[in-house]
């Protein structure tokens, strides 16, 4: 067992100009001590730093290391959270650890460097309410730690291979794309929902969160002596999806199809890859752990901005024909003309669309995977790709009605389902065994 706690780099924000405040003293790359209010900006290929008294050019890779990590912190101002989601906004965020600035794509990237255990304290409080049940918090601590270390391992593997990582294929008739974290070459993970939601110590943690981290210290899920790529989403919609239908075509034995319940719901064909079964499932209201309206339980998982989403287990969105035609062109850059129809081509184990054919007056093309479909059909991201399409004529105008299930990709742990399990008395090991069948709980440091 390795006793050293890993340190990670988290990409926080990407701007031409960044304002930040140092609470306490930080040693910079020139070995000077800095404190107080500063701004850093990119201009004519260079980075400049100023505190309103003096401005000077700095190196392309500039670091700030806390003199006393226990008492110092950094505030980054106007950090964008919820990038491309319906609740996107800016807020000031406070971070422990150090800070690094680099140039990427003619912008400055601010990177927070800290220990994985400090990172987890924030992630648990950012991904859900810090007042969640202790068993839910412990389960989430284990999967967040596992996911992060698995991504770092994957990054190292990608760097060591000469083969280019492919997440995009396109022909005249088909565009298939998945969105993972492979585009982060200069840090381990980003701070937004694209990776794991991380907002420093902005979201107040509690003794319960700190205790959950402490009680699972160094614990990860493993399969076949390898750290599990432990995924999670808000709400699976009643059935969990498999990894390869969302990301690269790799089957992980611990990320397989399963009903989010301790028994199969009555009256449903569970082969949701079949269109009729998927329609019945999405139109229906099957029993599942995540099928709940219990505000006490939901408040454990949903932060204030997440609670702006009222319907998540089953939901409906309506678009006029002209409206959705313009939206798709805006969102994914393909001009279908006037959209005539949506034809499901391939569904996953949870009923989520893996491939969708869009028929238009100018072009007919199949798109996938699930996040590309969600991106195409919403100003931000549609709640999920578990969708059934209906077309009606209302007041002489064609209208498309999208009825859907779940919130997120649906792979791995279902956060709302896990919250319900915790409320029902399941302990964290039982929650992990439910969502990651065959995986082993193991202490790594």
N, C-alpha and C positions, 0 to 999 in steps of 0.2 A: 504493500500500500504506500502510495506517495503521500508524504505528510505536508508537502508544500502547497499552500492555497494558490491556485492559478490567478494570474492577473489578466484582464481583458481590456480591449480597446473598443469603445462604443461610439459610432458616428452620430453626433447629436443634430447638427444643423449645417446647412450648405448655402452660404450667402456671399454677396459682394462685400458686405460690411457687417460686422458683428460687434455688438456692445456687451460688455461683461463687467461684473464687479467682483473683486477679490476680497473676501472676508478673512483677514489674517494675511500672513506673509507667505509669498511663493517665490521660489528660486527659479529664474528663467535660464534659457540656454546659454546666456552670456555670464551666468553666475551672479547676476544682480538680484536684489530682493525687490519685489513689486507688491503693492497692495492698493486697494481703492478702486475707482472707476476707470475703465479703459475702453478703447475701441480699436479694432483691427480691421483693415480694409485692403482690398485688392485693386491695384491700379497699374496699368502699363506693364503687366507681367510680374509685378513685385507685391510683397506684403508690407504694409506699414502699421505701426503701433503708436497710439497716442493716448495721453491722459489729460489732454487740454492744456498741459503746461509745456510738453515737448512731444515732438513726433519724430520717429526714426524708422528706417527700413530694417526689417528683420529677415532671418533666414527662411527659406521655403518650408522648412520643417522646424517649428518653434515650439518648445515645451515649457510648461509651468508645473513645478513640482512643489507640493505643500511642505513647508518647514515642519509643521505639526499636523499630521493627517487627522488627529482626533478633534482638533478645535477649529480647523479652517474649512472653508467651503467656497464655491464659485457660483455666482448667479449669471446665467446666460439669459439675456433679455430678448423677448419676441421670438421665442422658439415656436416653429409651426408644428402642431400636433394634429393627428388624424389626416395626414396628407392624402388628398384625393377622396376622402370619405365625406359623408354628408354633414359631419359635425366639425370639419376642419376649422381650426382657429389658432391664434397665437397666444402664448403665455410666457411669463418669466419662470425659469426653472432653476432650482438650486441643486448643486452636485457636490458630492464628496470626491476625494481623490485628486488627480492631476488633470491637466488640459494640454492638448497638442493641436497646433494649427498646421494644416498642409494646403497646398493648392491642388484642386481637382476641377477640370473643365472650366478654367478661368473664374473659379469661385473659391472661397475659403471654406474648408471643412473643419469644423470644431470637433475634436475627438476627446472623450472622457476616458481616462485610464484609471482603473480601480480594481480591487479584488472581486472575485466572482461572488463571494458571500455578501459583500456590500451591494453589489449589483442585484442580487436576488432579493434583498430586502426591499429595494425599490420596485422591482418587477412585480412582486406579489402585490404590493400596494397600488401599483399603476394599472395592472391588468384587472384587478377586482378591488372590492372594498376591503380596507384593512381590518374591518370588523367581521370578516367572514369566520365561519366555524374553524376550529383548530385543525380538524381532520382534512378539510378542503385546502387550507393553507399549507399543510404538510405535503399533501399530494401534489399541489402546484409547485412547491419548492423543489421537489424531486424531479418533476418533468421539465421545469424551466432549467434546472442545473444540467440535466441530461441533454436537453436540446442544444444548449449553448456549447457544451463540451463536444458534442457530436459535430456541430458546425465547425468548430475549430479544427477537429480531426479531418473533416471533409475538406476544409480549406487547405490544409497541409497536403492532403492527397492530391488535390487539384494542382497545387504548385509543383508537385513532384512528377506529374505526368506530362508528356509532350502533347497528348491529345487535347484538342480544344473542347471546352465544355459547351454543349449545344442545348439551348432551351427555346429554339425558334426554327421552324421549318415553314416554307411557303412555296406553293405552286400556283398555277393559274386558277385552280379550283378550290384550294384549301390553304388556310393559315392556322397552324397549331403553335401555340406559345404557352409556356408556363412561367410563373414568376416566383422565384425562390430568392435566395440571398447570395447568389453567385456573383452578383455585380459589385460586391463590396470587397475590393482587392486591397484596400489600404487600412482596413480595420476589421474586427471580428464580426460585429453585428451593428445594425442601425438601431435607432431608438424608437422607431415608429412601428405600427402594426405590421409592416412588411416583414419584420423580424419578430421581436417581442416588444411590447409597449414598455418603454423605460423613461421615466420622468424624474430621475434623480431622487432627491429627498423632498420634492415638491409635494407629493401626495404623502401626507403624514402617516408614518407607520405606527404600529402600536406594539405593546409588549407581546401581544398574541402573535404578530407577524415575526418579531424577533425570536420568540420562543419556537415557532415553527421552523425557522431557519436553523436554530441551534439544535433542535431535536432531530433534524434530518441532516446535520452537518456532514458534507462530503458524500451523501448518499445519491446514487444514480441508478437508473434502470439499465440493465445490460442484456444482450442476447448473443449467445455464442461468443462470449468474451469481448464483445464490442459494445460501446455505449450506444444506447437506443436514440434514434432520431425521434424523440418524443414530441409529437405535434399536439396542438389543441385548438379548438375554436369555440365560439360563444354557444352555439346551439346546433346539434347535428340534425335536428328535425325528426328524431325518432330512430334513425338508423345511421351507423357510422360508416364513412366512406373509406376506401383503400387508398394508400399512398400514391400508387402509380397512375391513378385516374386524375390526380391533381398536379403532380410534379413529374419528375423524370420516370421513365419506364423501368423502375426497380421495385421489386416486391419485397417488403419487409414483413417477416412472419408475425411480428408483434403489432402491426398496423393493418388489421384485416376487418372484413365486414362483420357486423354484429348489431343486434337490436339493443337500443339503449334502455334496457329493462332487465329484470330478473326472470322474465318469461316472455314468450312470443305473444304479441297482441292478437286477439281473436278476430277472424273475419277478413284477414288480409293475405294476399299472395305476396310473399316477401322477396320474390325475384323481381326487384325493382328495375332491372335492366330491360324488362319487358314494358312496352309502352302502356298497355292497359293496367298493369299492376302499379306502375308509377303514378298514373292518373288517379287511380283509386286511393293510393297512399296519400298523395298530395291534397286531394279533395277531402280526405277523411281526417279523423282526429284520433289516431291510434294512441293507446296508452304508452307512455315512456317516462323515464325519469325527468327528461327536459321538458315535458308537457306540463307546465305549471304556471299558475298566475299568482302564486304565493309571494306577496310583496316583500315579506321578511326574508325569504330565501333569495329572491331576485336581487335585493339590495346588497347581498353578499358579493355578487358577481358584477353587477352593473354600477359603474361610477356615475356621477351626475350627468355627464354628457351621453353615456350609453343609455341612460334611462329615457332619453329623448326618443328612443325606439320602443314603441308600445307593443307592436306585434312582431313576434320573431319565430314562433313555432309554426304558424300558418299566416300568410300575408297575401295581399293583392296590390298590384300596381296597374294603372290604366294609362295607355298612350293613344293619342290620335295618330293616324297613319303618317301624316306629314311631320308630326312632332318626332316620332321615333325614327323616321328616315333621316332627318337632320341630325338627330342625336347620335346615331350610329356612325355617320360620316365624321362628326366632330370628335367622337371618342376614339375611334380606331383608324380613321383616315381612309376608309373604303367607301366609295360612292356607289351604292346599290341602286341609285335612283329612288323611285317611290317603292318602298317595301311592300311586297304583295303577300308574303307568307313566311312563317318560321316552321321548319321541319326538323324535329329531333332525329339525329343520326345515330348517336350512341349515348347511352346512359350508364352511370356507374352503379355501384351496389346500393347506394342511398337514394337513387333516383336522380341524382345530380347529373346534369348534362355534361358530357365530356366533349361531344361534337354537336354543333347546331348548324343546319343549313339555312341561310338567309336568301330568300328569293326576291329579287327586285326587278324593276323595269329595265335597268341598265346592266345589272350584274347579278349572278347567282354564285354564292361561294359558301363553303363550310368553314366555320371558325371553332377554335377550342384552345386550351382546355378551359376549366371552369372559371378561372379569374378573368380570362380574356372575354368570355361570354358575359360575365357580370359587369365588366368594364364597358362593354359595348352597349349594354341595355340600361345604363344609369348615368346620371351626372357625376356620381362618385363611384361606388361599387354596389351593385344589386346585392341584397342580403345573402342570396345563395344562387346556385345554378340549378337547384331542384325546382324546375319551373314547368308548368303546363300552360300552353298558349291557347287562347280563344279569340276568335275574330267576329265582331258584330258590326252591324250598321246602325248608327244612332243619329237621328236627325239628318239623314242623308250623308253621313260621314263615317268612313271605316275607322273602327276603334279596335286596338289590340289589348286584351286583358291578360295579364300575367299573374297566375296564381302560384305561390311558391311555398317552400318548406325550409325552415332552419335559417341560421345566421352564421355565415362563414363556410369554410371548405369542408367541415364535417369529419376531418381525419383525426384519429387519436382521442384524447380526452375532450369530452363535451363539458364545458365549464358549468353551464346551468344544470345539466344532469348530475355532475359531480357535487354541486352544491346541494341538490335534493338528496343525493345519497348520504352526504354528511349529516343533513338534517334528520334523516331516517335512522341514523345511528351506525352507519358503516364507518369503519376506521380507514385511515389513509391507505394502508396496504391493500385492503379490499377494493377500494376505489381504483387503485393502480392496477390490480389484477383484473378488474372488470374491463378497463379500457385498453390495457396492454397485455393481452393474454399471451402467456409463455415467457414474458420478460422476467428477469430476476432483479430483485433489489440488492444493491451491493454498495459497500462503502469504499470510495476511491481515495480519500485523503482524510 
